[in-house]
Amino acid sequence: MLRKKSFSLSGHRTSVALEPEFWAAIERLARRENLSLSAFVGRIDAERGERPLASALRIRALSEHHS
């Protein structure tokens, strides 16, 4: 089941729906970098290019196991 979270990114509200396991990995990565979840998601948003935000977050979460 997907869990939706809302963020304000570049002055716009957006919602992202991910599986709880991906949110857990994203939250761990944010803590590891001493960032709030919003700040971490904002960084991914700024770096994602044309990729959908949910996809960019999943890819970043998967990279947790390789860092």
Buried (B, 14 or more C-beta within 10 A) or exposed (E): EEEEBEBEBEEEEEEBEBEEEBBBBBEEBBEEEEBEBBEBBBBBBEEBEEEEBBEBBBEBBEEBEEE
